Amino acid sequence: MINNLHDFVEGKLLLVNKPYKWTSFDVVGKIRNAFKPLKLKVGHAGTLDPLASGLLIICTGKMTKQIDTFQAQEKEYTGTLVLGATTPSYDLETAEDGRFDISDITEEKILEATKQFIGELQQYPPAHSAVKVDGERLYEKARRGEEVELRARTVTINEFEITGMALPEVNFRVVCSKGTYIRSLVHDFGKALNNGAYLSRLRRTRSGDYKIEDAREVMELVNSIRELKLNTPNVE
């Protein structure tokens, strides 16, 4: 329980439920602005795409020095993929650019295909991602139509569970290492079925020992900070 605004300066870890279509930087900015005129460091551990929702760890004050530690923790996600089509961004950000027949895809094939994605994998980030190349984020280059040679990264998938099927939609749960792109996992999963797939819904449910059930809504947190400001002298 935080009873004084200056507690944030000493450093606090905040669990926030990032809303759909907000960027992770939108959340950080909203919280940082709530502290004004107090100048306070605010950062997040582990970016979520705008079209993803769920657990975002926010650090304030001296706690920002530990962001790398929190970011390195294992993550858990739930989501939905759509079989039979692809998009350039591997999700709903861009329109479908390919269609595939899914009449021969069975539940057994889907379940069997998950097995090849368990363990250590080489994964390419989506062209529409926040990875920086030559000092610029990939999605900025992609939106200009520029082609960039992507570099693979090593990630680890500890669990890939199918939780429901209503083709072409497939619900899943993934437990993975930091740096894993679920969009890329879904895209590669479609290719493993000799088909196509894109991500239609994603929610981060856990990061390390921190769970979405313990997270607060952004505006609920912002309003709490504003209330503390009214009761805290010398916030400048």
Residue frames as qw, qx, qy, qz and C-alpha x, y, z in Angstrom:
[[0.000, 0.889, 0.458, 0.000, 0.00, 0.00, 0.00],
 [0.433, 0.244, 0.002, 0.868, 1.41, 3.40, -1.02],
 [0.235, -0.800, -0.496, 0.242, 0.54, 6.18, 1.38],
 [0.178, -0.812, 0.103, 0.546, 2.94, 8.89, 0.25],
 [0.649, 0.757, -0.035, -0.071, 3.86, 10.19, -3.18],
 [0.012, 0.802, -0.597, -0.001, 7.55, 10.20, -2.25],
 [0.768, -0.164, 0.618, -0.037, 7.39, 6.40, -1.97],
 [0.793, 0.582, 0.177, 0.024, 7.40, 6.39, -5.78],
 [0.213, 0.882, -0.413, 0.075, 10.72, 8.23, -5.79],
 [0.470, -0.508, 0.717, -0.087, 12.31, 5.55, -3.64],
 [0.229, 0.256, -0.850, -0.400, 11.02, 3.08, -6.18],
 [0.659, 0.118, 0.549, -0.500, 7.86, 1.12, -6.76],
 [0.028, -0.015, 0.897, 0.441, 6.86, -1.75, -9.01],
 [0.533, 0.276, 0.254, -0.759, 3.39, -1.29, -10.48],
 [0.281, 0.152, 0.914, 0.251, 1.36, -3.98, -12.23],
 [0.363, 0.418, 0.010, -0.833, -0.82, -2.48, -14.95],
 [0.593, 0.383, 0.707, 0.044, -3.39, -4.00, -17.28],
 [0.072, -0.296, 0.401, 0.864, -2.38, -2.47, -20.63],
 [0.594, 0.503, 0.379, -0.501, -5.50, -1.64, -22.65],
 [0.649, 0.361, 0.578, 0.336, -6.06, -2.84, -26.20],
 [0.432, 0.764, 0.240, 0.415, -4.68, -0.41, -28.82],
 [0.270, -0.940, 0.207, 0.030, -2.54, 1.47, -26.27],
 [0.654, 0.485, -0.483, 0.322, 1.21, 1.31, -26.76],
 [0.724, -0.366, -0.403, 0.424, 3.39, 0.44, -23.79],
 [0.336, 0.091, -0.097, 0.932, 4.80, 3.97, -24.08],
 [0.325, -0.559, -0.313, -0.696, 1.26, 5.38, -23.85],
 [0.727, -0.559, -0.399, 0.016, 0.91, 3.73, -20.45],
 [0.628, -0.174, -0.217, 0.727, 4.30, 4.99, -19.24],
 [0.125, 0.322, 0.117, 0.931, 3.50, 8.50, -20.44],
 [0.475, -0.624, -0.382, -0.488, 0.10, 8.55, -18.76],
 [0.747, -0.525, -0.322, 0.252, 1.60, 7.51, -15.43],
 [0.533, -0.012, -0.084, 0.842, 4.60, 9.85, -15.73],
 [0.045, -0.478, -0.215, -0.850, 2.30, 12.80, -16.48],
 [0.585, -0.656, -0.432, -0.202, 0.21, 12.00, -13.42],
 [0.688, -0.383, -0.275, 0.552, 3.23, 12.76, -11.23],
 [0.309, 0.437, 0.061, 0.843, 3.83, 16.27, -12.59],
 [0.293, 0.896, -0.321, 0.093, 5.22, 18.64, -11.37],
 [0.670, -0.520, 0.524, 0.076, 7.26, 15.93, -9.62],
 [0.527, 0.612, -0.547, -0.220, 9.97, 14.82, -12.04],
 [0.718, -0.289, 0.606, -0.182, 10.13, 11.09, -11.74],
 [0.152, 0.340, -0.852, -0.369, 11.72, 8.27, -13.72],
 [0.773, 0.149, 0.438, -0.435, 9.11, 5.84, -15.05],
 [0.257, 0.423, -0.766, -0.411, 9.82, 2.85, -17.28],
 [0.902, 0.016, 0.105, -0.418, 8.33, -0.48, -18.33],
 [0.311, -0.410, 0.851, 0.105, 9.75, -4.00, -18.40],
 [0.325, 0.161, 0.907, 0.216, 8.79, -5.85, -21.57],
 [0.289, 0.227, -0.204, -0.907, 6.99, -4.10, -24.42],
 [0.460, 0.391, 0.787, -0.129, 3.51, -5.20, -25.46],
 [0.146, 0.224, 0.580, 0.770, 2.32, -4.54, -29.02],
 [0.306, -0.016, 0.070, -0.949, -0.55, -2.04, -29.36],
 [0.699, -0.081, -0.417, -0.575, -2.98, -4.82, -30.34],
 [0.583, -0.120, -0.764, 0.250, -2.02, -6.89, -27.29],
 [0.458, -0.714, 0.033, -0.529, -3.38, -6.37, -23.81],
 [0.884, -0.283, -0.354, 0.117, -2.50, -7.57, -20.36],
 [0.672, -0.663, -0.060, 0.324, 0.23, -7.39, -17.77],
 [0.470, 0.690, -0.153, 0.529, 2.72, -4.55, -18.09],
 [0.666, -0.498, -0.276, 0.483, 5.29, -4.07, -15.33],
 [0.163, 0.872, -0.007, 0.462, 5.97, -0.40, -14.61],
 [0.680, -0.290, -0.318, 0.594, 8.91, 0.73, -12.47],
 [0.009, -0.954, -0.083, -0.289, 9.30, 4.16, -10.86],
 [0.337, -0.881, 0.321, -0.089, 12.21, 6.04, -9.27],
 [0.179, -0.618, 0.765, 0.031, 15.12, 3.92, -8.14],
 [0.764, 0.083, 0.624, -0.144, 13.24, 0.75, -9.10],
 [0.668, 0.704, -0.100, -0.219, 13.90, 1.56, -12.79],
 [0.002, 0.672, -0.738, -0.058, 17.45, 0.25, -12.23],
 [0.463, -0.104, 0.872, -0.121, 15.92, -3.23, -11.97],
 [0.682, 0.457, -0.014, -0.571, 13.96, -3.11, -15.25],
 [0.446, 0.464, -0.733, -0.218, 16.38, -5.48, -17.01],
 [0.116, -0.128, 0.936, -0.307, 15.88, -8.04, -14.23],
 [0.552, 0.331, 0.528, -0.554, 12.09, -7.96, -14.53],
 [0.583, 0.565, -0.282, -0.511, 12.29, -7.95, -18.32],
 [0.224, 0.412, -0.877, -0.108, 14.35, -11.15, -18.32],
 [0.471, -0.035, 0.763, -0.442, 11.64, -13.13, -16.54],
 [0.111, 0.200, 0.928, 0.294, 9.59, -15.90, -18.14],
 [0.382, 0.127, -0.007, -0.915, 6.33, -14.73, -19.74],
 [0.266, 0.306, 0.914, -0.025, 2.91, -16.35, -20.19],
 [0.287, 0.191, -0.227, -0.911, 0.39, -15.40, -22.87],
 [0.472, 0.391, 0.781, -0.115, -3.04, -16.46, -24.02],
 [0.178, 0.441, -0.304, -0.826, -4.29, -15.71, -27.49],
 [0.734, 0.443, 0.478, -0.193, -6.15, -16.64, -30.65],
 [0.141, -0.360, 0.629, 0.674, -4.73, -17.38, -34.08],
 [0.708, 0.501, 0.168, -0.468, -6.57, -17.56, -37.39],
 [0.535, -0.123, 0.740, 0.388, -5.62, -20.32, -39.83],
 [0.522, 0.565, 0.608, 0.197, -5.98, -20.06, -43.58],
 [0.266, 0.920, 0.113, 0.264, -4.61, -16.56, -44.07],
 [0.639, -0.186, -0.135, 0.734, -1.53, -14.39, -43.54],
 [0.055, 0.989, 0.132, 0.043, -0.90, -10.69, -43.01],
 [0.534, 0.617, -0.303, 0.493, 2.37, -8.74, -43.45],
 [0.196, -0.642, 0.441, -0.596, 2.40, -7.78, -39.76],
 [0.358, -0.002, -0.922, 0.146, 1.42, -11.32, -38.66],
 [0.019, 0.403, 0.720, -0.564, -1.57, -9.81, -36.82],
 [0.218, 0.760, 0.613, 0.010, -4.60, -7.56, -37.43],
 [0.169, -0.668, 0.057, 0.722, -2.55, -4.38, -37.92],
 [0.150, 0.381, -0.563, -0.717, -2.42, -5.05, -41.68],
 [0.798, 0.244, 0.025, -0.551, -4.87, -6.58, -44.15],
 [0.846, -0.033, 0.528, 0.072, -4.70, -10.19, -45.31],
 [0.237, 0.697, -0.502, -0.455, -2.22, -10.75, -48.13],
 [0.271, 0.233, -0.908, -0.219, -2.65, -14.50, -48.59],
 [0.782, -0.104, 0.207, -0.579, -5.42, -17.09, -48.35],
 [0.134, 0.299, -0.943, -0.050, -5.08, -20.87, -47.90],
 [0.753, -0.193, -0.447, -0.443, -7.41, -23.86, -47.95],
 [0.226, -0.422, 0.732, -0.484, -7.77, -25.36, -44.47],
 [0.849, -0.043, -0.152, -0.504, -10.11, -28.24, -45.39],
 [0.841, 0.120, -0.514, 0.121, -7.40, -30.84, -44.74],
 [0.104, 0.429, -0.600, 0.667, -6.32, -29.42, -41.37],
 [0.689, -0.432, -0.562, -0.147, -7.49, -31.57, -38.49],
 [0.523, -0.802, 0.152, -0.244, -7.37, -31.11, -34.73],
 [0.926, -0.229, 0.141, 0.265, -4.80, -33.91, -34.59],
 [0.645, 0.466, 0.046, 0.604, -2.49, -32.08, -37.03],
 [0.098, -0.854, 0.073, -0.505, -2.80, -28.88, -35.02],
 [0.741, -0.642, 0.177, -0.084, -1.95, -30.60, -31.75],
 [0.909, 0.016, 0.137, 0.392, 0.96, -32.48, -33.35],
 [0.465, 0.688, 0.010, 0.557, 2.39, -29.29, -34.88],
 [0.352, -0.895, 0.120, -0.246, 2.77, -27.62, -31.47],
 [0.899, -0.362, 0.105, 0.225, 5.39, -30.19, -30.45],
 [0.729, 0.325, 0.068, 0.599, 8.04, -28.87, -32.85],
 [0.067, 0.783, -0.038, 0.618, 7.90, -25.45, -31.18],
 [0.718, -0.695, -0.004, -0.036, 8.81, -26.64, -27.69],
 [0.813, -0.218, 0.082, 0.533, 12.35, -25.86, -26.60],
 [0.233, -0.619, 0.208, 0.721, 15.02, -23.54, -27.95],
 [0.590, 0.635, 0.472, 0.163, 14.17, -21.99, -31.32],
 [0.286, -0.140, 0.248, 0.915, 15.66, -19.59, -33.84],
 [0.188, 0.761, 0.610, -0.116, 13.01, -16.95, -34.47],
 [0.274, 0.247, 0.239, 0.898, 12.85, -13.96, -36.82],
 [0.093, 0.460, 0.441, -0.765, 11.04, -10.85, -35.56],
 [0.419, 0.721, 0.549, 0.059, 8.12, -9.57, -37.65],
 [0.391, 0.357, 0.197, 0.825, 8.95, -6.80, -40.14],
 [0.279, -0.704, -0.152, -0.635, 6.32, -4.75, -38.30],
 [0.738, -0.473, -0.393, 0.276, 8.03, -4.77, -34.90],
 [0.222, -0.973, 0.064, -0.029, 9.77, -2.39, -32.49],
 [0.822, -0.203, 0.198, 0.494, 13.20, -3.96, -33.08],
 [0.081, 0.918, -0.159, -0.353, 15.70, -1.27, -34.07],
 [0.796, 0.190, 0.319, 0.479, 17.84, -1.54, -37.21],
 [0.412, 0.331, 0.109, 0.842, 20.27, 1.30, -37.94],
 [0.064, -0.112, -0.374, 0.918, 18.69, 3.30, -35.14],
 [0.489, 0.006, -0.154, -0.859, 15.16, 3.05, -36.53],
 [0.585, 0.026, 0.715, -0.382, 12.33, 0.74, -35.53],
 [0.229, 0.047, 0.878, 0.418, 11.41, -1.94, -38.07],
 [0.254, 0.660, 0.697, -0.114, 7.75, -0.94, -38.23],
 [0.097, 0.810, -0.031, -0.578, 8.76, 2.54, -39.42],
 [0.057, -0.387, 0.731, 0.559, 10.76, 1.03, -42.28],
 [0.230, 0.274, 0.926, 0.123, 7.98, -1.46, -43.06],
 [0.245, 0.754, 0.482, -0.374, 5.36, 1.29, -43.30],
 [0.157, 0.745, -0.308, -0.571, 7.53, 2.99, -45.94],
 [0.901, 0.403, -0.010, -0.163, 7.75, -0.26, -47.87],
 [0.161, 0.731, -0.662, 0.047, 11.46, -0.75, -47.18],
 [0.957, -0.046, -0.284, -0.019, 12.81, -4.31, -47.08],
 [0.214, -0.759, 0.559, -0.255, 15.18, -5.12, -44.25],
 [0.657, 0.173, -0.730, 0.074, 17.30, -8.23, -43.72],
 [0.681, -0.605, 0.091, -0.402, 16.04, -9.63, -40.44],
 [0.241, 0.439, -0.818, 0.283, 18.31, -11.38, -37.95],
 [0.747, -0.330, -0.556, -0.158, 17.21, -14.48, -36.09],
 [0.219, -0.567, 0.548, -0.574, 17.26, -14.56, -32.30],
 [0.405, -0.037, -0.905, 0.123, 17.31, -17.51, -29.94],
 [0.525, -0.341, 0.187, -0.757, 14.16, -17.90, -27.83],
 [0.084, 0.028, -0.980, 0.180, 12.77, -20.67, -25.65],
 [0.640, -0.245, -0.236, -0.689, 9.18, -21.96, -25.66],
 [0.136, -0.221, 0.876, -0.406, 8.51, -23.91, -22.48],
 [0.355, 0.366, 0.822, -0.255, 4.81, -24.60, -23.10],
 [0.279, 0.128, -0.415, -0.856, 2.59, -24.31, -26.17],
 [0.223, 0.264, 0.897, -0.277, -0.90, -25.50, -25.30],
 [0.236, -0.257, -0.551, -0.758, -3.98, -25.50, -27.54],
 [0.143, 0.137, 0.685, -0.701, -6.92, -24.50, -25.33],
 [0.516, 0.521, 0.519, -0.439, -9.73, -24.46, -27.88],
 [0.167, -0.084, 0.682, 0.708, -10.54, -24.87, -31.57],
 [0.467, 0.658, 0.500, -0.314, -13.33, -23.48, -33.71],
 [0.474, -0.045, 0.503, 0.721, -11.61, -23.42, -37.09],
 [0.675, 0.517, -0.256, 0.460, -10.31, -21.24, -38.53],
 [0.215, -0.788, 0.329, -0.473, -9.75, -19.87, -34.99],
 [0.802, -0.090, -0.524, 0.271, -7.47, -21.65, -32.53],
 [0.390, -0.861, 0.151, -0.289, -7.03, -20.56, -28.90],
 [0.797, 0.180, -0.429, 0.386, -3.68, -21.17, -27.22],
 [0.502, -0.855, 0.127, 0.013, -1.49, -20.57, -24.18],
 [0.730, 0.467, -0.288, 0.407, 2.27, -20.03, -24.42],
 [0.582, -0.781, 0.124, 0.192, 4.98, -19.88, -21.74],
 [0.746, 0.525, -0.004, 0.410, 8.22, -18.49, -23.16],
 [0.591, -0.273, -0.094, 0.753, 11.47, -16.64, -22.62],
 [0.033, 0.795, 0.057, -0.603, 11.98, -12.90, -22.97],
 [0.013, 0.498, -0.540, -0.679, 12.25, -11.60, -26.51],
 [0.288, 0.236, 0.905, 0.204, 9.78, -14.13, -27.94],
 [0.342, 0.162, -0.190, -0.906, 7.46, -12.75, -30.61],
 [0.517, 0.240, 0.767, -0.294, 4.14, -14.56, -30.38],
 [0.582, 0.661, -0.022, -0.473, 3.24, -13.13, -33.79],
 [0.287, 0.572, -0.736, -0.221, 6.28, -14.88, -35.29],
 [0.289, -0.093, 0.931, -0.200, 5.41, -18.08, -33.44],
 [0.609, 0.459, 0.483, -0.430, 1.92, -18.00, -34.93],
 [0.504, 0.697, -0.323, -0.395, 3.26, -17.25, -38.42],
 [0.111, 0.451, -0.883, -0.068, 5.74, -20.14, -38.18],
 [0.464, 0.091, 0.811, -0.344, 3.01, -22.39, -36.80],
 [0.672, 0.565, 0.142, -0.457, 0.94, -21.75, -39.92],
 [0.414, 0.638, -0.607, -0.232, 3.91, -22.65, -42.12],
 [0.199, -0.280, 0.926, -0.155, 4.43, -25.86, -40.11],
 [0.580, 0.336, 0.666, -0.327, 0.92, -26.86, -41.17],
 [0.307, 0.129, 0.655, 0.679, 1.77, -26.02, -44.82],
 [0.002, -0.799, -0.579, -0.161, -0.74, -23.24, -44.47],
 [0.166, 0.481, -0.116, 0.853, -0.95, -19.70, -43.15],
 [0.458, -0.656, -0.570, 0.187, -1.82, -18.14, -39.80],
 [0.145, 0.511, -0.159, 0.832, -1.95, -14.75, -38.12],
 [0.230, -0.250, -0.700, 0.628, -2.54, -13.54, -34.58],
 [0.182, -0.620, -0.457, -0.611, -5.97, -12.06, -33.86],
 [0.526, -0.783, -0.026, -0.330, -5.80, -11.70, -30.06],
 [0.658, 0.164, -0.540, 0.498, -3.01, -11.67, -27.47],
 [0.476, -0.801, 0.029, -0.361, -2.96, -11.11, -23.73],
 [0.395, 0.364, -0.704, 0.465, 0.01, -11.32, -21.37],
 [0.721, -0.546, -0.310, -0.295, -1.16, -13.10, -18.24],
 [0.778, -0.588, 0.039, 0.217, 2.08, -13.50, -16.30],
 [0.462, 0.728, -0.378, 0.338, 5.64, -12.18, -16.08],
 [0.191, 0.329, -0.770, 0.512, 7.80, -14.11, -13.64],
 [0.147, -0.308, -0.865, 0.369, 5.74, -14.44, -10.46],
 [0.204, 0.306, 0.196, -0.909, 3.56, -11.42, -11.29],
 [0.205, 0.378, 0.882, 0.191, 0.05, -12.16, -12.60],
 [0.081, -0.362, -0.386, -0.845, -2.58, -10.17, -14.50],
 [0.455, -0.632, -0.621, -0.095, -5.07, -10.84, -11.69],
 [0.495, -0.579, -0.285, 0.582, -3.04, -8.48, -9.48],
 [0.313, 0.157, 0.249, 0.903, -2.81, -5.68, -12.06],
 [0.098, 0.641, 0.425, -0.632, -4.64, -2.35, -11.87],
 [0.457, 0.742, 0.422, 0.251, -6.36, -0.42, -14.64],
 [0.469, 0.274, 0.009, 0.839, -4.36, 2.54, -15.97],
 [0.151, -0.621, -0.121, -0.760, -6.84, 5.25, -15.06],
 [0.739, -0.614, -0.271, -0.054, -7.49, 3.72, -11.65],
 [0.744, -0.201, -0.122, 0.625, -3.77, 4.02, -10.93],
 [0.262, 0.409, 0.105, 0.868, -3.55, 7.53, -12.40],
 [0.399, -0.713, -0.231, -0.529, -6.45, 8.73, -10.24],
 [0.794, -0.515, -0.229, 0.228, -4.80, 7.23, -7.14],
 [0.597, 0.041, -0.039, 0.801, -1.60, 9.15, -7.92],
 [0.006, -0.568, -0.181, -0.803, -3.52, 12.39, -8.41],
 [0.616, -0.701, -0.268, -0.237, -5.25, 11.89, -5.07],
 [0.783, -0.326, -0.166, 0.504, -1.91, 11.32, -3.36],
 [0.390, 0.344, 0.051, 0.853, -0.60, 14.55, -4.87],
 [0.291, -0.723, -0.208, -0.590, -3.37, 16.49, -3.17],
 [0.751, -0.650, -0.073, -0.090, -2.31, 15.06, 0.17],
 [0.827, -0.124, -0.002, 0.549, 1.46, 15.26, -0.27],
 [0.050, -0.969, 0.033, 0.238, 3.22, 18.59, 0.41],
 [0.140, -0.769, 0.519, 0.347, 6.27, 19.79, -1.51],
 [0.875, 0.231, 0.421, 0.061, 5.89, 17.46, -4.46],
 [0.469, 0.861, -0.199, 0.004, 8.12, 19.74, -6.59]]
